[in-house]
Amino acid sequence: MVGAIFAPLFVLGIEVKNDGGTLFILALITFLCCVTLVFKDGNKVMNLLN
């Protein structure tokens, strides 16, 4: 996910192949959903890792 967010910022540019930044926005939405789930269910994630 970090690559999907940082590559458009530093290498590719936000808009790739005239998509209007859709791919970048979708990567941000997915990242924010993952972060939300990790904070909401942090105990479950830690139990899976142990």
Secondary structure, DSSP 8 states (H G I E B T S, - for coil): -HHHHHHIIIII-S--TT-TTHHHHHHHHHHHHHHHHHHHTHHHHHHHH-
